[in-house]
Amino acid sequence: MGIRQKLVDASRDTLASIENRLAGVFRPVAPRREFVSGLQRKIQVKRQAIIERFNNLEFLLLFLAGVIASIVLVALGVRALLSLLAALGVIHQTDRQIKKRAKITPSRV
């Protein structure tokens, strides 16, 4: 037998002796009927459906908040994309190519 099995057996024996000792000390008690009925009343909860509708002003405010939040998120996404492209040098490179093409093409008189 391994150490683990010995520990499990010892804890089972200890628990069994504690249970035997407590079985002799504690005796079951029948609760009073008033106590039981009082607990039943407290436990039983009437389930009521809580449905609340938004009025027009609340709906309008929530809608506007959603639209504004969406616009802010799109603006932040565009800004992050431009920052990433600038960090990678793509915007600067494109700017150089546009300036080269402008030099190559003759200007109109």
N, C-alpha and C positions, 0 to 999 in steps of 0.2 A: 504494500500500500504506500501511496505517495503521501507527502506532507499535507497536500491539499485535502485529500480524502480523510486523513486523520482529523484535520481541523473541522471539516464538515460533520463528521461523526460526533466529535466532542461538542460542537454547538447544538446538535440535535439532542444529545443527552442532557445538556444544560437546559435547553428549552423545555424538554419533557419534564424534568424535575421541577422547574418553575411552574409549569402548568399544573402539575399534580399538587403542589403546595397551595397555589391560588384556588384550585377547585375545592379544597377543603375549607378555605377561609371565606370565600365569597359565595353567597347563596343568591339565586335569582329572586328578584322582587317583581311582583305584578303591579303595574302602574295603575293609578286611579283612573276611572273613566273620564272624569272632568279634565284631567291632564291630557289624556289621549285625544278627546274631542277638541280641546283648545288647540292642540298642535295641528290637528287636521284642518281646522279653520284657518290657521295661520299659513299652512303650507299651500292650501288650495287657493290659487290666484286666478281671478277672472281674467281671461285673455281678451283684451280689447284691441282691435286693430287701430293703430294710430296712423291715420292718413291725413296729411296736411298738404294742401295745394298752395302753390305760389300765387300771389295776386299779381296783377299786371306790372306794378312797379318793381316788385322783387324779381320777376322774370326778366324785365328789361335791364335791370342792374346786373343780374348774373350774365345775361347775354353780352352786354357791353364789356363786362370784365373779361369774359372769355375771348372776345374779339381783340381787345387791347393786349391781353396776354399772348395771343397768337401772333399779333404784329410784332411785339417785342421779341418773341422767340425767333421769328423769321429774320428780323433785323440783326439779332445777335449771331444767328447762323451765317448770314451774309458777311458780317464783320469778321467772324472767325475764319471763314473761307478766304476772304481777301488777305487777312493777316498771314494765313498759311501760305498762300501763293506768293505773297511778298517775301516771306522768309525763304521760300525756295528759289526766289529770283525769277519767277515766271513773268511777273508783271514788268519787271525792269527789262528783261530780254525782249518782250513783246514791244515795249516802248522803243527800244533801240531799232527793232526791225521796221517799225512804222516810220521812224525818222530817216532811216536809210532809203526806204521807198520814196519818201517825200523828196529827198535829194536827187534821186535817180529820175523821177518823172519831171519833165520840163514844166515850168510854171507858165500859166497863160498870161498873155500880155494884154 
